[in-house]
Amino acid sequence: MLRISECDLTVERRAEIRAEFQTFGSARIVDFLAPDVAAAASEVLQSFDAWSVVSIAPDGTPICLDWKDWERSRPDGRQPYSSNASFQYLFKSYPLVERLRDGCATGVLRTIAEYLTGTRFRRIVADATGHGEFIHVDGFASRFEAGHFLTTHTDKQPPGTPGIRKVAYSLNLTTQWDNDWGGQTAFWSDHDPPICLPPTYNTLLLFAVPRPHSVLYVPPYARGARLALTGWLHE
């Protein structure tokens, strides 16, 4: 059974990460998981077959289809509609934490979901961001391929969600990603230049909620898949 372990941050490095987050509203922890853990997590997501394609209809209604059904009905991989919704997206998703809570998660994915929702991960993020205790963590696995994207949004809390979203996390598990393939996390501001962060392997990105951001379009010539574990910590 895989045992989750992370990098051992020095007191000085932890202070640097906290200062970075409090100054810029975001911080990255490189080489976050132990090498064998990161490799196992990346491998299982690369070969994973239970993805759904998520998108949005013209009226803003979310769409969620098994990826095989999606490809049979849309061989070009494009969105089914030309939507006028202000927020649009197209990528593959798997509700990792939800499957843990309904008892359906197994193997490495179950171990990862248990870790992300456990006390240890919450404490690491609380220390890195200077926040107090988090009461709830949710999250999903994502796979961005050619043609996929996520337009600008703030991660504002949907109605009925427990707690208050305070910090978003994205643990990138993409190997050998080319910057020309897009997929960068882009932060947008009315006053400052945009910040574009590549999906660096085994790097945990933390940022404050709400904050305008997007995942840049992955062009047709991209030959890889952008893999990440993403979610939010709630106070």
DAQUIRA-V680803 format. One record per helix or strand. SS is the DSSP state (2 for helix, 1 for strand). FROM is the first residue (numbers start at 0). TO is the last residue. If there is no record, write none. Layout:
SS:FROM:TO ; SS:FROM:TO
//
This chain:
1:5:5 ; 2:10:23 ; 1:25:28 ; 1:32:32 ; 2:34:46 ; 1:51:55 ; 1:61:65 ; 2:66:72 ; 1:88:93 ; 2:95:100 ; 2:106:115 ; 2:118:128 ; 1:135:143 ; 1:148:152 ; 1:164:171 ; 2:178:180 ; 1:184:186 ; 1:194:196 ; 1:202:207 ; 1:212:214 ; 1:225:233
//
